[in-house]
Amino acid sequence: MSLSAIRVIEAIARTGSLVRAAEELGATPGALSQRLSKAEASLGQPLFVRLSTGLRPTESCARIVPRLTLALTELSASLTELKRSESTTLTVTVAPIFASRWLIWRIGRFNQKYPTISLRLLPTADVIDLDHSDVDVGIRFGRDSAAMDGAFKLIDQRVFPVCSPELSRSIQKPQDLFQFPIIRENDQLSGWEVWLAALGLGHPEMKAGPTYADGSLCLDAAMLGQGIFMAWQTLASDALERGQVVAPFPNRVLSGASYWFITNRWSVQKPAVRQFREWLGEEMACSLRYWETC
């Protein structure tokens, strides 16, 4: 029996429908029906019960379907590994804020250093299963306990309040921050508790400020003088360097979370992955030297 016929049997059994299996395999329902009929004739027995709602595997077919699914998955993974080992395309999934506020402004330097590597960025907040996708690298954010095996720590997140240059002129001591509205990300006051605790301050009453859906919008609001926002390095570093916001105090406090460089089980050996990780580490170190002085 041909491999294509085995794929047809597995897909129909898993989806329960000729139409859904055809969509998955990129064929027409009629073509799949013909392949299935030939497979059943070759085996000398029916593999499915035809129902008004779709196709149901026979008892003997249902017993072997899990093994077919496993075998086809392993075959696909092996071919993917072979293809990836020679590929110079690098697919990276990263949080949209990290991509838009920090990474995208530095990618040009990577392209200049490694012109033969084609870098494909996939900005998404979703956690993608790297072992079951075409994504080579994930740059993820979380606490140490959230790190996967083999993860490489890029940087520990440090938080600090920022505001517009105009507001900063009225801020001399930490307590002065609370004369102004506090900008919130999704109604949260993330970072404030650890920052205040590090300065030995309690929990002062904070003025209600505007609320936005993500940290990037919150930073924009701080630039526009709408209040004080608790920022972090990769979000606010470039805005600080350009003078769009000001950090009134030098205190940079660890939040307990970090950025991690994660690969799948195939791409970890890929030369392009190693080169991208090394370049990312160099860029982070360069930024850190500036963050420590701004």
C-alpha positions in Angstrom: 0.0 0.0 0.0 1.3 3.4 -0.9 2.3 6.0 1.7 -0.3 8.4 0.3 -3.1 5.8 0.9 -1.9 5.4 4.5 -2.1 9.2 5.0 -5.6 9.2 3.6 -6.7 6.5 6.1 -5.2 8.2 9.0 -6.5 11.6 8.2 -10.1 10.4 7.6 -10.0 8.4 10.8 -8.7 11.3 12.8 -11.1 14.0 11.4 -14.1 11.7 10.8 -14.8 13.5 7.5 -13.8 13.2 3.9 -14.1 17.0 3.5 -12.0 17.9 6.5 -9.3 15.3 5.6 -9.3 16.6 2.0 -8.7 20.2 3.3 -5.9 19.0 5.5 -4.2 17.0 2.7 -4.8 19.5 0.0 -6.9 17.3 -2.2 -10.6 16.9 -3.2 -13.1 14.7 -1.3 -13.6 12.7 -4.5 -9.9 12.0 -4.9 -9.7 10.8 -1.3 -12.8 8.6 -1.7 -11.1 6.9 -4.7 -7.9 6.3 -2.7 -9.8 4.9 0.2 -11.8 2.5 -2.0 -8.5 1.2 -3.6 -7.0 0.8 -0.1 -10.0 -1.2 1.2 -10.0 -3.3 -2.0 -6.3 -4.0 -1.5 -6.9 -5.1 2.1 -10.0 -7.0 1.3 -12.1 -5.4 4.1 -13.9 -2.1 4.8 -12.1 0.4 7.0 -14.9 2.8 7.7 -18.7 2.7 8.3 -20.4 5.3 6.1 -22.8 7.4 8.2 -24.9 10.4 7.4 -22.7 12.5 9.7 -19.4 11.2 8.2 -17.1 8.2 8.3 -16.5 6.1 11.4 -13.5 3.7 11.6 -14.3 0.0 11.9 -13.1 -1.7 15.1 -10.0 -3.1 13.4 -9.2 0.3 11.8 -9.7 2.2 15.0 -7.1 -0.1 16.7 -4.3 0.8 14.3 -5.0 4.5 13.8 -3.0 5.8 16.9 0.0 3.8 15.6 -0.5 5.3 12.1 -0.7 8.8 13.6 2.5 8.3 15.6 4.4 6.8 12.6 3.4 9.6 10.3 4.3 12.2 12.9 7.8 10.7 13.3 8.3 10.5 9.6 7.3 14.2 9.1 9.6 15.2 12.0 12.5 13.3 10.5 12.1 15.0 7.1 11.7 18.4 8.8 14.9 17.8 10.7 16.8 16.9 7.5 15.5 20.0 5.8 16.2 22.4 8.7 19.7 21.2 9.1 20.7 22.8 5.8 18.3 25.7 5.8 19.6 29.3 6.2 16.1 30.6 7.0 15.6 31.3 10.7 12.0 31.7 12.0 11.8 33.4 15.4 8.7 33.9 17.5 8.8 36.9 19.9 6.4 39.0 21.9 5.1 41.9 19.8 6.3 44.6 22.3 9.8 43.1 22.4 9.8 43.0 18.6 8.5 46.5 18.0 10.3 48.4 20.8 13.7 46.8 20.8 14.5 44.0 18.4 13.3 45.5 15.1 15.6 48.5 15.5 18.6 46.3 15.7 17.8 43.6 13.1 19.6 45.6 10.4 22.9 45.0 12.1 22.2 41.2 12.2 21.4 41.3 8.5 24.7 43.1 7.7 26.7 40.7 9.8 25.1 37.5 8.4 23.8 38.4 4.9 23.2 34.7 4.0 20.8 34.1 6.9 17.1 35.0 6.1 15.5 36.0 9.4 11.7 35.7 9.7 10.1 37.3 12.7 6.7 36.0 14.0 5.4 38.5 16.6 2.8 36.8 18.8 1.8 36.6 22.4 0.9 33.0 21.9 3.2 30.3 23.3 4.1 28.2 20.2 5.1 24.5 20.6 8.5 24.7 18.9 8.8 21.0 18.5 5.6 20.8 16.4 6.0 23.9 14.2 8.3 25.4 11.7 9.6 27.9 14.3 13.3 27.6 15.2 13.6 30.0 18.1 11.3 31.5 20.7 12.2 34.5 22.8 10.0 34.2 25.8 9.3 36.0 29.0 8.8 34.4 32.4 10.1 33.4 35.8 13.0 30.9 36.2 10.5 28.1 36.9 8.8 28.7 33.6 12.0 28.2 31.6 12.2 25.0 29.4 15.1 22.6 29.4 18.0 24.0 27.5 16.8 27.6 27.7 19.4 30.3 27.6 18.7 33.4 29.8 19.1 36.6 27.8 18.4 39.2 30.5 16.7 39.6 33.9 13.9 42.2 33.7 14.4 45.3 35.8 11.6 47.8 36.3 11.7 51.6 36.9 9.1 54.4 36.6 9.3 56.7 33.6 7.5 59.9 32.6 7.7 62.8 30.1 10.6 65.3 30.5 8.0 68.0 31.5 6.6 65.9 34.4 10.1 64.9 35.6 10.9 68.6 36.4 8.4 68.4 39.3 9.8 65.1 40.7 12.5 65.4 43.3 11.8 62.4 45.6 10.0 59.1 45.0 6.9 60.3 46.9 6.5 63.0 44.2 5.6 60.4 41.7 2.1 60.0 43.3 1.1 63.6 42.6 0.5 62.4 39.0 -1.8 59.8 37.5 -0.4 56.3 37.3 -0.7 54.7 33.9 -2.0 51.1 34.1 -1.6 48.2 31.7 -4.9 46.2 31.7 -5.8 47.7 35.1 -2.6 46.2 36.6 0.1 47.9 38.6 2.8 45.5 37.6 6.3 46.3 39.0 5.2 48.9 41.5 5.2 46.6 44.5 8.8 45.3 44.0 10.1 48.8 43.1 8.5 50.5 46.2 9.7 47.6 48.4 13.3 48.0 47.2 13.2 51.7 48.2 11.7 50.8 51.6 8.4 52.5 50.8 5.0 51.3 51.6 1.9 51.3 49.4 0.9 54.9 48.9 -2.4 55.8 47.4 -2.0 56.1 43.6 -4.0 58.4 41.4 -6.1 56.7 38.8 -4.6 57.1 35.4 -5.4 55.9 31.9 -5.5 52.2 31.2 -4.2 50.7 28.0 -4.2 47.2 26.5 -0.4 46.7 26.4 2.9 48.2 27.7 3.8 49.8 24.3 0.7 52.0 24.5 1.4 52.8 28.1 4.9 54.0 27.2 3.4 56.2 24.5 1.0 57.7 27.0 4.0 58.4 29.3 5.7 60.2 26.4 2.7 62.3 26.0 2.6 63.4 29.6 -0.4 61.4 30.7 1.2 60.2 33.9 3.8 57.8 35.3 4.4 54.3 34.0 6.4 51.5 35.5 8.6 50.4 32.5 11.4 47.9 31.9 14.6 47.9 29.8 13.6 46.4 26.5 10.5 48.5 26.4 11.9 52.0 27.3 15.6 51.9 26.6 15.4 53.5 23.1 12.8 56.1 24.3 15.1 57.0 27.2 18.1 57.4 24.8 16.1 59.7 22.5 14.9 61.8 25.4 11.2 60.9 24.8 10.8 59.8 28.4 12.9 60.3 31.6 13.6 57.9 34.5 13.5 60.3 37.5 15.4 57.9 39.7 18.4 55.5 39.0 16.8 52.6 40.8 16.4 49.5 38.5 14.7 46.8 40.5 14.6 43.1 39.5 11.0 42.0 38.8 11.7 38.3 39.2 11.1 37.5 35.5 13.6 37.1 32.7 13.8 36.9 28.9 14.8 33.4 27.6 16.2 32.1 24.3 14.5 28.8 23.5 15.0 26.4 20.6 13.3 23.2 19.4 15.1 19.9 19.5 16.2 20.1 15.9 17.3 23.7 15.4 19.5 23.7 18.5 22.3 22.3 16.3 21.6 24.7 13.5 24.6 27.1 12.9 22.2 30.0 12.2 20.6 29.6 15.6 23.9 29.7 17.3 24.9 32.9 15.4 21.6 34.6 16.1 21.9 33.8 19.8 25.5 35.1 20.0 24.5 38.3 18.2 21.5 38.8 20.4 23.7 38.4 23.5 26.1 41.0 22.1 23.3 43.5 21.5 21.9 42.9 24.9 25.3 43.5 26.5 25.6 46.8 24.5 22.2 47.9 25.6 22.9 47.0 29.2 25.9 49.2 29.3 23.7 52.1 28.3 20.9 51.2 30.7 23.3 51.3 33.6 24.1 54.9 32.9 20.8 56.4 31.8 
